[in-house]
Amino acid sequence: MAEAKIYVVGKDRKVGAMVKALAREIAGFQPVRGATKEFLSEHGYYLFDFPSALRAAEFKEAVKKYLPVSLATIQE
């Protein structure tokens, strides 16, 4: 398993939904379990657990490509 931690600026639920959609597109529903709007509101980030380092890397690249740092950032 490989983790990816994504901070969502301003705890914005709509940006959070875009982050979750990218994770779901790349690796299905498994990584987004537990990524609720309540968790985002409380912590300001999502923590996804991908089945492989390859999928986690693909997800991080997608976040970098589709979401500017003014919306979401990856904790490396």
Number of C-alpha atoms within 10 A of each C-alpha: 12 14 16 20 16 21 20 24 16 14 21 16 17 11 16 25 14 15 24 21 14 19 26 16 10 16 18 12 12 13 22 20 12 12 16 15 18 12 14 19 16 10 12 18 24 24 18 22 20 22 14 12 14 12 19 23 15 15 22 21 13 15 21 14 10 12 15 10 14 9 16 23 18 16 11 7
